[in-house]
Amino acid sequence: MAKKTKVVMTKAKRKTAIARARIKKGSGSVRINSKPLDAFTPDAARREILVPFILAESVMGAKFADGLDIDVNVNGGGYMSRAEASKTAIAKALVDWSNSEDLKEMFLEYDRLLLVDDVRRKESKKPLRSGARARWQKSYR
């Protein structure tokens, strides 16, 4: 019988972006929507996605993420909310994969949103108004 490989799947949300990450043993590739992480643009969003790897290397050692394949599928939202949702999904997957309390504590200490979804959403527009809270301006003259 074939030996089963350990696979960890996580999901994360940011605004309207939803990211699903899958982590397993492999060659150390990180792919976002079937493209290598190096092809993810803009650079600011790519650097945002790299945060969990940098923190994990400081706790678990430099070779920790080298033998892991991480595939992230992300859709919805803009490029920055996609990057932040991907970052959260990757961080959750690394914690689940390693079962390390030290790594979990480091992520929570650095930024709580690495392990907890951002639940803030846009407030809906109200009837007969121009927005969610805006009202007509009153004039006395």
Residue pairs with C-beta under 8 A, 6 or more apart in sequence:
5 24
5 25
6 24
6 25
6 97
7 22
7 23
7 24
8 22
8 23
8 24
8 93
8 96
8 97
9 20
9 21
9 22
9 23
9 93
10 20
10 21
10 89
10 92
10 93
10 96
11 18
11 19
11 20
11 21
11 89
12 18
12 19
12 21
12 85
12 86
12 87
12 88
12 89
12 92
12 117
13 19
13 85
13 88
13 117
13 118
13 119
14 77
14 81
14 82
14 84
14 85
14 88
14 117
14 118
15 77
15 78
15 81
15 118
15 120
15 121
15 122
16 76
16 77
16 81
17 74
17 75
17 76
17 77
17 78
17 81
17 82
17 84
17 85
18 74
18 75
18 76
18 85
19 72
19 73
19 74
19 82
19 85
19 86
19 88
19 89
20 72
20 73
20 74
20 89
21 70
21 71
21 72
21 86
21 89
21 90
21 92
21 93
22 70
22 71
22 72
22 93
23 68
23 69
23 70
23 71
23 90
23 93
23 94
23 96
23 97
24 68
24 69
25 67
25 68
25 69
26 67
26 68
26 69
27 67
27 69
28 65
28 66
28 67
28 68
28 69
29 36
29 69
29 70
30 36
30 37
30 49
30 53
30 69
30 70
30 72
30 90
31 37
31 69
31 70
31 71
31 72
32 40
32 49
32 72
32 74
32 86
33 72
33 73
33 74
33 75
34 71
37 46
37 49
37 50
38 46
40 46
40 49
40 83
41 79
42 79
44 80
44 83
45 79
45 80
45 82
45 83
46 83
48 80
48 83
48 84
48 87
49 83
49 86
49 87
49 90
51 87
51 91
51 110
51 111
51 114
52 87
52 90
52 91
52 94
52 107
52 114
53 65
53 90
55 103
55 106
55 107
55 110
55 114
56 64
56 65
56 94
56 98
56 103
57 64
57 65
58 106
59 100
59 102
59 103
59 106
60 98
60 100
60 102
60 103
64 98
65 94
68 97
70 90
70 93
72 86
72 89
72 90
74 82
74 85
74 86
74 89
75 82
76 82
77 85
84 113
84 118
87 114
88 113
88 114
88 115
88 116
88 117
88 118
91 107
91 114
91 115
92 115
94 103
95 103
95 104
95 107
95 115
104 115
107 114
107 115
108 114
108 115
122 132
123 132
123 133
124 132
125 131
125 132
126 132
129 135
129 136
